[in-house]
Amino acid sequence: MPKILPKIQGWGHITCDARNLKFYPLSLRLAIDDGSLSFIGPSFKVELADGKIKLLKDCSTWELLNLKPTTILDIPDRLSKEYGMSPDFLQNALNDYIIQTIGKEYLEKKFGIENPILYFASATMHYSWPKGCGIGSRNLIPVPVDNDARMNLKKLEKFLEKCVKDKQAIYAVVAIMGSTEHGACDPLDDIIKLRKKYERYGLSFVIHADAAWGGYFRSMLVKPPIGSKSGDRLEGHEESRDSFVPKLALKSYTEKHLESLKYCDSVTVDPHKSGYVPYPAGSLCYRNRHMRYHLNTWKSPVIVRPNEEESIGIYGVEGSKSAAAAVATWLSHDIIGLHQKGYGLLLGQATFSSIKLYCHWATMSTDDDNFIVTPFNMLPTENCFLPNLEKIKEEKHLIRTLIVEKSNHEIIECDPAKELIKKLGSDLMVNTFACNFKLKVKENGKEVLKLNEDINEANYLNQRLYEEFSLTSSKDTNEKKFLILTSTKFKKENYGNCLKNFKNRLGLKGDQDLYVLINVVMSPWVTEFDFLNELMKKFQSTLQDLAKLLVFRNTIEPDYHAFVIQGTDKLYFTHLPMFQMENHRQQVIFTAELPQNIKEDYKKARIKHPSRVYFLGNKNKMTLEEIVCNGNSFEGVIYKGFDSNDQPISFIEKFKVTGVKVLKKRHLATVFQDANYPRDRMPFYIYGTEQQLHIDHILLKYPSIQLSADCVELKLNQGILTQSQREKGVIVHITDYYEYTMQPFPETKKHGSSFFFQEGREFNVELYEDPVPDPNKNGPGLDDVDSDIPFARGTIRLPHKDEAGCLFIDSYSINKDPTFEKKTETHWYEEKRTKKKNIEEQETDIKNMDEQKTEINVRDEQKTKTKERKNIKETDIENADEQKTKTKERKNIKETDIENADEQKTKIEERKNVDEQKIEDKITDEQKTKIDERKNINKPKIETVERKNINESKIEKIKTGTEEEKSDIKGEKKNISEQKIEAEIREKDDVNEQTKEAGLEGRHNIDTFNITGKI
């Protein structure tokens, strides 16, 4: 019986980023059978997966491949204790048999292992798993996920059942504890229970937890040790700040499975992710320290010397590595602490911020918006078999009122809000979401908003959002990006029904992959104050503008269209399609009749320029449906090409096109496209008359290329092409070239002489009936023919340059996005610069007004001096009056001197009059003019001061006022202008009255005319 071993001890190391364990018992068996360990064969027993005890030398290959990991890891210690083996002897004894020496293939062949050993991981695994697993990516089996992107336990159990049935061993099952794309935690606790269940059937394997992102969240469950430095420092600190960010506990589901990390055999944790340590700092940790000896252990005399401590360089595949990452990790752990008051507090607050941001994403769009924002993680009311739309709306309203519109304090003080917020968001802090837009459609005679169903168009919208909110070029700066998003693509092969469910919630149809956006909140402080609300308003504004562009791309409106003209006897027309514009998103081939004189002019031009491509266009704007309908007619024009600005060059103007007959009319929307390009052919439609045959490349998938040729030469060595087949069009495959190897094609102008579609080139071809004979039916599957039974075989030769025939090649316009150059409305950064400029202009205006005020003060001083001079003259007159009074007094005293006094009075009055005359004489006409000018100056001066005070008030209102106040100011400016004009008219009217008396009426009439002109 195996002896009881000491308690298991863990071990881990920092990496820059177990197969061998599974083969160790096989190597030991070889050393017993053929090597120096034969002496332990009769006695060395091991415990099998099902608990039975058996001699190792008697175990089957299946039993050896399924020993429990702990059983294998205990073997070296048991050999040392039970047989006294030294580590050096054991290493030398095994050296010739271990996988590092003889390789996996030798051991598999030696022990008859026919079925490759498998690795299982969630389908959403990180790309590094298939890249670095070392067993061949085919042997790394992706386990499907549920609608929350967690490993589907039922699917895993089916795989395990099959492995038991087929006797196929398993290296390990990987549980992802916090995926980088959506923060999902696989059900680790249930996987561990599942292993115990299948060990009874003899199946055992390693369980590895990929906790690169989620590992540090385990600290939210660990109580701080007594006396911990970080715990004491942070105690009560979070409540002492002016702002407040609460911490949020993990969901009960997440807690349960993070607690089971301690039962895993190995765990990867990346300090440079949720550990806030600079890159690169990754770590690999083993539950049993002995595992390090089995996983890529290499020893060298350069590294290991006697009497020296071991170097971790011998463990793993890296060798020497920098110690900076290890020091940074140790320091962060020591300062912050791996517990609830350290990393737990930091990540708890960040989790709260993440969930609050999730609430914004979940409630941003309403029924009246031209867009929707849909988080990947469903609301509680959505996460059921048949979601009720009304209940979903009610829950969104509740989230808005209880969380989005509330402060952090209000949320924490509200019990319903606290209960609700714990149910929202992802498992571990990652917000994944996607956006879609709405189109106006008519239903029952009413115009309503309906969600776009085209996956390509939704992907386009999300790609444009990513470009707006990421640093994608050297010209981008953080100052211009107020929000940073990352992105990924959910692939059908990995996400299966999970992706289908998400696309249904977005209103999308089709099997294409989905482009999604990711937002991760690492900072705990984004929810403080009103920052998050402002952030979301700016995002919403950008999304609204982009949604308008998408509506423009996907709305059918009358437009100009162009068609390549093929042939000269019977004319065929092939549409110039555009995948990126709904107006032109169709491949169309039709015939029609032109007036005889127009057709003759066209024929003459083709004879003169046989290789020139001519185009038919519609004279007036029309929809494609109005043009391409059997029996329709329209006014047309013929162009002889396009200029350097893509403008058509007119050849024949305005004539009637009649008798439209459709051969092929296929819509190119994503839902009608094939999933893949043809792998063994290049497909075309072939059609025409017995004398003139034409071809046009079948457009099956975006991006693509338009390849059209008229008057090709078809030579059949097997089968025939009937008149009926020519008239309706059949499929011809060029078998010399494979489309999937050439896509995507370079731009048209970059096609060199090696391009296959050249003048005079000849190809081997096979002809097939069109599997979709209805000319108006869409794909996918337009080229799904039975490749074993073509009705004809032969060759096709394209026309030479001098022959009657032309080629049209376009890989640019067909894929071009006309809306790409259209920018969203003024970016917040530009708005910021504009506001700054306006403030500077306002400050300049205030400065100018201050200068005007100074000038007014100078004029006021001059006015004061003028008044003082006038007062002096008035004082002289007053003195004369005083003398008059004194004279009267003297008259009362001396009656006898009355006559003399009267004479004196008379003289004084005369002197007064003389003085007044002198004063008046001194005030010359020039001085009067100056006084009048000063009065006129003083009047606007006072008005300027008043206007300045008013302007300062208005400027303040412009800066801080409401829109209504700004509108009132504009109205006041208009009224003031009107009042000034009316004042000028009244002033001129006064002048008119005066000029009538002076006989100057003619001059007045001229002035009145001028004023009327101003009005």
Backbone hydrogen bonds, N-H to C=O, Kabsch-Sander energy under -0.5 kcal/mol:
donor,donor_aa,acceptor,acceptor_aa,energy
11,W,286,Y,-2.0
13,H,284,L,-1.9
15,T,282,G,-4.1
22,K,18,A,-1.6
22,K,19,R,-0.9
23,F,19,R,-0.8
23,F,20,N,-0.6
24,Y,20,N,-0.9
24,Y,21,L,-0.8
27,S,23,F,-2.1
28,L,24,Y,-2.4
29,R,25,P,-2.1
30,L,26,L,-2.1
31,A,27,S,-2.1
32,I,28,L,-1.7
33,D,29,R,-2.8
34,D,30,L,-3.3
35,G,30,L,-0.6
35,G,31,A,-0.8
37,L,31,A,-1.7
38,S,35,G,-1.0
40,I,37,L,-1.7
41,G,38,S,-1.2
43,S,40,I,-1.3
44,F,40,I,-2.8
45,K,43,S,-0.7
46,V,54,K,-2.9
48,L,46,V,-0.5
48,L,52,K,-3.7
51,G,48,L,-1.9
54,K,46,V,-2.4
56,L,44,F,-2.5
58,D,55,L,-1.2
59,C,56,L,-1.2
64,L,60,S,-2.6
65,L,61,T,-2.4
66,N,62,W,-0.6
66,N,63,E,-0.6
67,L,64,L,-1.0
72,I,68,K,-2.1
73,L,69,P,-2.5
74,D,70,T,-1.4
75,I,71,T,-0.6
75,I,72,I,-1.2
78,R,74,D,-2.4
79,L,75,I,-2.7
80,S,76,P,-1.9
81,K,77,D,-2.2
82,E,78,R,-3.5
83,Y,79,L,-1.6
84,G,80,S,-0.9
85,M,79,L,-1.4
90,L,86,S,-2.2
91,Q,87,P,-2.3
92,N,88,D,-2.5
93,A,89,F,-2.5
94,L,90,L,-1.9
95,N,91,Q,-1.6
97,Y,94,L,-2.4
98,I,94,L,-1.6
101,T,98,I,-1.5
102,I,98,I,-2.2
103,G,99,I,-1.7
107,L,103,G,-1.3
108,E,104,K,-2.5
109,K,105,E,-2.3
110,K,106,Y,-2.8
111,F,107,L,-2.1
112,G,109,K,-0.9
113,I,108,E,-3.0
114,E,112,G,-1.0
118,L,169,A,-2.1
119,Y,139,N,-2.4
120,F,172,A,-2.4
121,A,141,I,-2.1
122,S,174,V,-0.7
123,A,143,V,-2.6
125,M,122,S,-1.9
129,W,126,H,-1.9
131,K,127,Y,-1.1
132,G,128,S,-2.1
133,C,129,W,-1.3
139,N,136,G,-1.9
140,L,137,S,-1.2
141,I,119,Y,-3.2
141,I,139,N,-0.8
143,V,121,A,-3.0
146,D,150,R,-2.6
149,A,146,D,-2.1
152,N,144,P,-2.7
153,L,151,M,-0.8
156,L,152,N,-2.0
157,E,153,L,-2.3
158,K,154,K,-1.7
159,F,155,K,-1.8
160,L,156,L,-2.3
161,E,157,E,-2.4
162,K,158,K,-2.0
163,C,159,F,-2.1
164,V,160,L,-2.1
165,K,161,E,-2.2
166,D,162,K,-2.8
167,K,163,C,-0.6
167,K,164,V,-0.6
168,Q,163,C,-2.5
169,A,167,K,-0.6
171,Y,118,L,-3.4
172,A,118,L,-0.7
173,V,206,V,-2.2
174,V,120,F,-3.2
175,A,173,V,-0.5
175,A,208,H,-2.7
176,I,174,V,-0.5
177,M,175,A,-0.7
177,M,210,D,-2.1
178,G,176,I,-1.0
178,G,184,A,-1.9
179,S,184,A,-1.4
183,G,179,S,-2.5
186,D,176,I,-2.8
186,D,184,A,-0.5
188,L,186,D,-2.4
191,I,187,P,-1.8
192,I,188,L,-2.3
193,K,189,D,-1.6
194,L,190,D,-2.0
195,R,191,I,-2.0
196,K,192,I,-1.7
197,K,193,K,-1.9
198,Y,194,L,-2.1
199,E,195,R,-1.6
200,R,196,K,-0.6
200,R,197,K,-0.8
201,Y,198,Y,-0.9
202,G,199,E,-1.4
203,L,198,Y,-2.4
204,S,202,G,-0.5
206,V,171,Y,-2.0
208,H,173,V,-2.1
208,H,206,V,-0.6
209,A,266,S,-2.5
210,D,175,A,-2.7
210,D,208,H,-0.6
211,A,209,A,-1.5
211,A,268,T,-1.3
214,G,177,M,-1.2
215,G,211,A,-2.4
217,F,214,G,-1.0
218,R,215,G,-1.6
219,S,216,Y,-1.7
220,M,217,F,-1.7
221,L,218,R,-1.9
222,V,219,S,-1.0
223,K,221,L,-0.5
228,S,225,P,-2.0
232,D,228,S,-2.1
233,R,229,K,-2.2
234,L,230,S,-2.1
235,E,231,G,-1.1
237,H,234,L,-1.8
238,E,234,L,-0.8
239,E,236,G,-0.8
240,S,237,H,-1.3
241,R,237,H,-0.6
248,L,348,G,-2.0
255,E,251,K,-2.6
256,K,252,S,-2.2
257,H,253,Y,-1.6
258,L,254,T,-2.3
259,E,255,E,-2.1
260,S,256,K,-0.5
261,L,258,L,-1.6
262,K,259,E,-0.8
263,Y,260,S,-1.8
264,C,261,L,-1.6
265,D,207,I,-2.2
266,S,207,I,-1.2
267,V,285,C,-2.7
268,T,209,A,-2.3
269,V,283,S,-1.7
270,D,212,A,-1.2
272,H,281,A,-1.8
273,K,270,D,-1.8
275,G,270,D,-0.7
276,Y,273,K,-1.6
277,V,271,P,-2.3
282,G,15,T,-2.0
283,S,269,V,-1.8
284,L,13,H,-2.2
285,C,267,V,-3.2
286,Y,11,W,-4.0
287,R,265,D,-2.3
288,N,265,D,-0.6
289,R,9,Q,-3.3
289,R,287,R,-0.5
291,M,288,N,-2.2
292,R,289,R,-1.3
293,Y,290,H,-1.4
294,H,290,H,-0.5
294,H,291,M,-1.0
295,L,291,M,-1.4
296,N,294,H,-1.1
298,W,296,N,-0.5
298,W,314,I,-2.2
303,I,300,S,-1.4
304,V,300,S,-2.9
305,R,303,I,-0.6
308,E,305,R,-1.4
314,I,311,S,-1.3
315,Y,312,I,-1.7
316,G,295,L,-0.9
316,G,296,N,-0.9
316,G,314,I,-0.5
327,V,323,A,-2.5
328,A,324,A,-2.8
329,T,325,A,-2.2
330,W,326,A,-2.6
331,L,327,V,-2.8
332,S,328,A,-2.1
333,H,329,T,-2.4
334,D,330,W,-2.5
335,I,331,L,-2.5
336,I,332,S,-2.8
337,G,332,S,-0.7
337,G,333,H,-1.0
339,H,337,G,-1.3
340,Q,222,V,-2.9
342,G,339,H,-1.7
343,Y,337,G,-3.0
344,G,339,H,-2.8
345,L,339,H,-0.5
346,L,342,G,-2.0
347,L,343,Y,-3.1
348,G,344,G,-1.8
349,Q,345,L,-2.3
350,A,346,L,-2.0
351,T,347,L,-2.2
352,F,348,G,-1.8
353,S,349,Q,-2.2
354,S,350,A,-2.4
355,I,351,T,-2.4
356,K,352,F,-2.3
357,L,353,S,-2.1
358,Y,354,S,-2.2
359,C,355,I,-2.0
360,H,356,K,-1.4
361,W,357,L,-2.2
362,A,358,Y,-2.8
363,T,359,C,-1.4
364,M,360,H,-1.0
364,M,361,W,-0.5
369,D,366,T,-1.1
372,I,436,N,-2.4
374,T,434,A,-2.8
376,F,432,T,-3.7
382,E,379,L,-1.2
383,N,379,L,-1.7
384,C,382,E,-2.5
389,L,387,P,-0.6
392,I,388,N,-2.1
393,K,389,L,-2.2
394,E,390,E,-2.2
395,E,391,K,-2.3
396,K,392,I,-2.3
397,H,393,K,-2.3
398,L,394,E,-2.1
399,I,395,E,-2.4
400,R,396,K,-2.3
401,T,397,H,-2.4
402,L,398,L,-2.7
403,I,399,I,-2.1
404,V,399,I,-2.1
405,E,400,R,-2.3
406,K,403,I,-1.3
411,I,407,S,-2.1
412,I,408,N,-2.2
413,E,409,H,-1.8
414,C,411,I,-1.2
415,D,413,E,-0.6
418,K,414,C,-2.1
419,E,415,D,-2.3
420,L,416,P,-2.1
421,I,417,A,-2.6
422,K,418,K,-1.1
423,K,420,L,-1.5
424,L,421,I,-1.0
428,L,183,G,-1.2
431,N,429,M,-0.5
431,N,519,N,-2.6
432,T,430,V,-0.7
433,F,517,L,-2.6
434,A,374,T,-1.7
436,N,372,I,-1.8
438,K,370,N,-2.0
439,L,450,K,-3.4
441,V,439,L,-0.6
441,V,448,V,-2.9
443,E,441,V,-0.6
443,E,446,K,-3.1
446,K,443,E,-1.7
448,V,441,V,-3.5
448,V,446,K,-0.6
450,K,439,L,-3.1
452,N,437,F,-2.6
455,I,453,E,-0.6
455,I,509,K,-0.6
458,A,454,D,-1.9
459,N,455,I,-2.9
460,Y,456,N,-2.2
461,L,457,E,-2.1
462,N,458,A,-2.2
463,Q,459,N,-2.3
464,R,460,Y,-2.3
465,L,461,L,-2.0
466,Y,462,N,-2.1
467,E,463,Q,-2.2
468,E,464,R,-1.9
469,F,465,L,-1.9
470,S,467,E,-0.7
472,T,470,S,-1.1
476,D,473,S,-1.2
480,K,477,T,-1.0
481,K,477,T,-0.6
481,K,478,N,-1.0
482,F,480,K,-0.7
485,L,469,F,-3.5
485,L,483,L,-0.5
486,T,518,I,-2.5
488,T,516,V,-1.8
490,F,514,L,-3.1
491,K,489,K,-0.7
494,N,491,K,-0.9
495,Y,491,K,-2.7
496,G,492,K,-2.1
498,C,495,Y,-1.9
499,L,495,Y,-0.5
500,K,496,G,-1.8
501,N,497,N,-2.5
502,F,498,C,-1.8
503,K,499,L,-2.7
504,N,500,K,-2.0
505,R,501,N,-1.8
506,L,502,F,-1.2
507,G,503,K,-0.5
507,G,504,N,-1.1
508,L,503,K,-2.9
509,K,453,E,-2.3
514,L,490,F,-2.2
516,V,488,T,-2.8
516,V,514,L,-0.5
517,L,433,F,-3.0
518,I,486,T,-3.1
519,N,431,N,-3.2
521,V,429,M,-0.9
522,M,520,V,-0.7
526,V,523,S,-0.5
528,E,525,W,-1.5
531,F,528,E,-1.4
532,L,526,V,-0.6
534,E,530,D,-1.9
535,L,531,F,-2.2
536,M,532,L,-2.4
537,K,533,N,-1.9
538,K,534,E,-1.9
539,F,535,L,-2.1
540,Q,536,M,-2.7
541,S,537,K,-2.2
542,T,538,K,-2.1
543,L,539,F,-2.6
544,Q,540,Q,-2.4
545,D,541,S,-1.9
546,L,542,T,-2.4
547,A,543,L,-2.5
548,K,544,Q,-1.6
549,L,545,D,-1.5
550,L,546,L,-2.3
551,V,547,A,-2.2
552,F,548,K,-2.2
553,R,549,L,-2.3
554,N,550,L,-1.4
555,T,552,F,-0.8
557,E,555,T,-0.6
559,D,622,M,-2.4
563,F,616,L,-1.9
564,V,574,T,-2.8
565,I,614,Y,-2.7
566,Q,564,V,-0.5
566,Q,572,Y,-3.1
572,Y,566,Q,-2.4
573,F,590,F,-2.8
574,T,564,V,-2.0
575,H,588,V,-2.6
576,L,562,A,-2.1
578,M,584,H,-2.2
579,F,814,I,-2.7
581,M,578,M,-1.1
582,E,553,R,-3.3
584,H,581,M,-1.4
585,R,582,E,-1.0
586,Q,584,H,-1.7
587,Q,666,R,-3.0
588,V,586,Q,-0.6
589,I,664,K,-2.6
590,F,573,F,-2.1
591,T,661,K,-2.5
592,A,571,L,-0.8
593,E,658,T,-3.4
599,K,595,P,-2.5
600,E,596,Q,-2.3
601,D,597,N,-2.0
602,Y,598,I,-2.2
603,K,599,K,-2.4
604,K,600,E,-2.5
605,A,601,D,-1.9
606,R,602,Y,-2.2
607,I,603,K,-2.2
608,K,604,K,-2.1
609,H,605,A,-2.7
612,R,609,H,-1.3
614,Y,612,R,-0.5
615,F,639,Y,-2.4
616,L,563,F,-2.9
617,G,637,V,-3.0
618,N,561,H,-0.8
619,K,635,E,-2.8
622,M,559,D,-2.5
627,I,623,T,-1.2
628,V,624,L,-3.1
629,C,627,I,-1.4
631,G,660,V,-3.4
632,N,629,C,-2.6
634,F,657,V,-2.0
636,G,655,F,-3.5
637,V,617,G,-2.3
638,I,652,I,-2.6
639,Y,615,F,-2.8
640,K,649,I,-2.6
643,D,647,Q,-2.9
646,D,643,D,-2.0
649,I,641,G,-2.8
650,S,648,P,-0.7
651,F,638,I,-2.5
652,I,638,I,-1.8
655,F,636,G,-1.6
657,V,634,F,-3.3
657,V,655,F,-0.5
658,T,593,E,-2.4
658,T,656,K,-0.5
660,V,632,N,-1.8
661,K,591,T,-2.6
663,L,589,I,-2.9
664,K,589,I,-1.8
665,K,775,P,-2.6
666,R,587,Q,-2.8
668,L,585,R,-2.1
672,F,669,A,-1.8
673,Q,670,T,-1.9
674,D,700,L,-2.7
682,M,734,I,-1.3
684,F,732,V,-2.2
685,Y,696,D,-2.9
686,I,730,V,-2.6
687,Y,694,H,-2.1
688,G,726,R,-1.5
689,T,692,Q,-3.1
693,L,712,V,-0.6
694,H,687,Y,-3.1
695,I,709,A,-2.7
696,D,685,Y,-1.8
697,H,707,L,-2.1
698,I,683,P,-1.9
700,L,698,I,-0.8
706,Q,810,D,-3.0
707,L,705,I,-0.6
708,S,808,F,-2.7
709,A,695,I,-2.1
710,D,806,C,-1.8
712,V,693,L,-2.4
713,E,797,R,-2.5
714,L,712,V,-0.6
715,K,713,E,-0.5
715,K,795,T,-2.7
717,N,793,R,-1.9
718,Q,793,R,-1.5
722,T,720,I,-0.6
726,R,722,T,-2.1
727,E,723,Q,-2.4
728,K,724,S,-1.9
729,G,725,Q,-2.0
730,V,686,I,-2.1
731,I,768,Y,-2.5
732,V,684,F,-2.7
733,H,766,E,-3.1
734,I,682,M,-2.5
734,I,732,V,-0.5
735,T,733,H,-0.8
735,T,764,N,-2.1
736,D,764,N,-0.6
739,E,681,R,-2.3
739,E,737,Y,-0.5
740,Y,678,P,-2.1
741,T,738,Y,-0.9
742,M,738,Y,-0.6
742,M,739,E,-1.5
743,Q,739,E,-1.7
750,K,747,E,-1.9
751,H,748,T,-1.7
755,F,752,G,-1.6
758,Q,756,F,-1.7
760,G,799,P,-0.7
761,R,758,Q,-1.9
763,F,796,I,-2.8
765,V,794,G,-2.8
766,E,733,H,-1.6
767,L,792,A,-2.9
768,Y,731,I,-3.0
777,K,774,D,-1.6
784,D,781,G,-1.3
785,V,783,D,-2.1
787,S,785,V,-1.1
789,I,786,D,-1.8
791,F,767,L,-1.9
792,A,767,L,-1.0
793,R,718,Q,-2.2
794,G,765,V,-2.0
795,T,715,K,-2.8
796,I,763,F,-2.2
797,R,713,E,-2.3
798,L,761,R,-2.9
803,E,800,H,-1.0
805,G,610,P,-0.8
805,G,803,E,-1.4
808,F,708,S,-2.9
810,D,706,Q,-2.2
815,N,812,Y,-0.9
816,K,812,Y,-1.2
820,F,817,D,-1.6
822,K,819,T,-0.8
831,E,827,H,-2.7
832,K,828,W,-2.3
833,R,829,Y,-2.1
834,T,830,E,-2.6
835,K,831,E,-2.7
836,K,832,K,-2.3
837,K,833,R,-2.2
838,N,834,T,-2.4
839,I,835,K,-2.5
840,E,836,K,-2.1
841,E,837,K,-2.3
842,Q,838,N,-2.5
843,E,839,I,-2.5
844,T,840,E,-2.0
845,D,841,E,-2.2
846,I,842,Q,-2.3
847,K,843,E,-2.2
848,N,844,T,-2.4
849,M,845,D,-2.2
850,D,846,I,-2.1
851,E,847,K,-2.0
852,Q,848,N,-2.1
853,K,849,M,-2.2
854,T,850,D,-2.1
855,E,851,E,-2.1
856,I,852,Q,-2.3
857,N,853,K,-2.2
858,V,854,T,-1.8
859,R,855,E,-1.9
860,D,856,I,-2.3
861,E,857,N,-1.8
862,Q,858,V,-1.7
863,K,859,R,-2.2
864,T,860,D,-2.2
865,K,861,E,-2.0
866,T,862,Q,-1.8
867,K,863,K,-2.1
868,E,864,T,-2.1
869,R,865,K,-1.9
870,K,866,T,-1.9
871,N,867,K,-2.4
872,I,868,E,-1.6
873,K,869,R,-1.3
874,E,870,K,-1.9
875,T,871,N,-1.7
876,D,872,I,-1.4
877,I,873,K,-1.2
878,E,874,E,-1.8
879,N,875,T,-2.4
880,A,876,D,-1.4
881,D,877,I,-1.6
882,E,878,E,-2.0
883,Q,879,N,-2.0
884,K,880,A,-1.7
885,T,881,D,-2.0
886,K,882,E,-2.4
887,T,883,Q,-1.8
888,K,884,K,-1.8
889,E,885,T,-2.0
890,R,886,K,-2.4
891,K,887,T,-1.7
892,N,888,K,-1.6
893,I,889,E,-1.6
894,K,890,R,-2.6
895,E,893,I,-0.7
897,D,894,K,-1.2
898,I,895,E,-1.8
901,A,897,D,-3.1
902,D,898,I,-3.3
903,E,899,E,-2.5
904,Q,900,N,-2.8
905,K,901,A,-3.3
906,T,902,D,-2.9
907,K,903,E,-2.7
908,I,904,Q,-2.9
909,E,905,K,-3.4
910,E,906,T,-2.6
911,R,907,K,-3.4
912,K,908,I,-3.0
913,N,909,E,-2.9
914,V,910,E,-2.9
915,D,911,R,-3.5
916,E,912,K,-3.3
917,Q,913,N,-2.7
918,K,914,V,-3.0
919,I,915,D,-3.2
920,E,916,E,-2.9
921,D,917,Q,-2.8
922,K,918,K,-2.9
923,I,919,I,-2.0
924,T,922,K,-1.9
928,K,924,T,-2.4
929,T,925,D,-2.3
930,K,926,E,-2.1
931,I,927,Q,-2.6
932,D,928,K,-2.8
933,E,929,T,-2.7
934,R,930,K,-2.8
935,K,931,I,-2.7
936,N,932,D,-2.6
937,I,933,E,-2.7
938,N,934,R,-3.3
939,K,935,K,-2.1
941,K,937,I,-1.7
942,I,938,N,-2.4
943,E,939,K,-2.1
944,T,940,P,-3.1
945,V,941,K,-1.9
946,E,942,I,-2.3
947,R,943,E,-3.2
948,K,944,T,-2.9
949,N,945,V,-2.3
950,I,946,E,-2.4
951,N,947,R,-3.7
952,E,948,K,-3.0
953,S,949,N,-1.7
954,K,950,I,-2.4
955,I,951,N,-3.2
956,E,952,E,-1.9
957,K,953,S,-1.8
958,I,954,K,-2.7
959,K,955,I,-2.1
960,T,956,E,-2.4
961,G,957,K,-3.0
966,K,962,T,-2.1
967,S,963,E,-2.1
968,D,964,E,-2.1
969,I,965,E,-2.1
970,K,966,K,-1.8
971,G,967,S,-2.0
972,E,968,D,-2.4
973,K,969,I,-2.2
974,K,970,K,-1.7
975,N,971,G,-2.4
976,I,972,E,-2.7
977,S,973,K,-1.9
978,E,974,K,-2.1
979,Q,975,N,-2.7
980,K,976,I,-2.3
981,I,977,S,-1.7
982,E,978,E,-2.3
983,A,979,Q,-2.4
984,E,980,K,-2.1
985,I,981,I,-2.0
986,R,982,E,-2.6
987,E,983,A,-2.6
988,K,984,E,-2.2
989,D,985,I,-2.3
990,D,986,R,-2.1
991,V,987,E,-2.1
992,N,988,K,-2.1
993,E,989,D,-1.9
994,Q,990,D,-1.9
995,T,991,V,-3.0
996,K,992,N,-1.9
997,E,993,E,-1.1
998,A,994,Q,-1.5
999,G,995,T,-0.7
999,G,996,K,-0.7
1000,L,995,T,-3.5
1004,H,1000,L,-1.5
1005,N,1001,E,-2.0
1006,I,1002,G,-1.4
1007,D,1003,R,-1.9
1008,T,1004,H,-2.8
1009,F,1005,N,-1.9
1010,N,1006,I,-1.8
1011,I,1007,D,-2.3
1012,T,1008,T,-2.5
1013,G,1009,F,-1.9
1014,K,1010,N,-1.7
1015,I,1011,I,-2.1
